[in-house]
Amino acid sequence: MQVQFNTRTILPSVYRTEKDGKEKCYLSTTVFSPQKYNLTPTAGVMPVEQIQAVLEECADNAQEVEIQFVEQQTKFGAQMQIFSVKPVPKKNP
């Protein structure tokens, strides 16, 4: 079985909250339409913790990332399941 991933460059954003002493991070991005997608790190090419850390860091630094993902529609809206991320170097003006 062969799985094919889509590739896209995005600018992630992060929302952090704390509940019952546990910190929770919600990741999202807005693409073209504009349409907002929820981002879900998923085990695959990279470990979930590494994907989460890269997306959070890039969101904090307003840095774009190239992702490998699959799209799906959930009861919470459009979602991208992310299997791999690669920060895109910032361009010098």
Secondary structure, DSSP 8 states (H G I E B T S, - for coil): -----EEEEE--EEEEEEETTEEEEEEEEEETTTEEEEEEE-SSSS-HHHHHHHHHHHHHTT--EEEEEEEEEETTEEEEEEEEEEE------
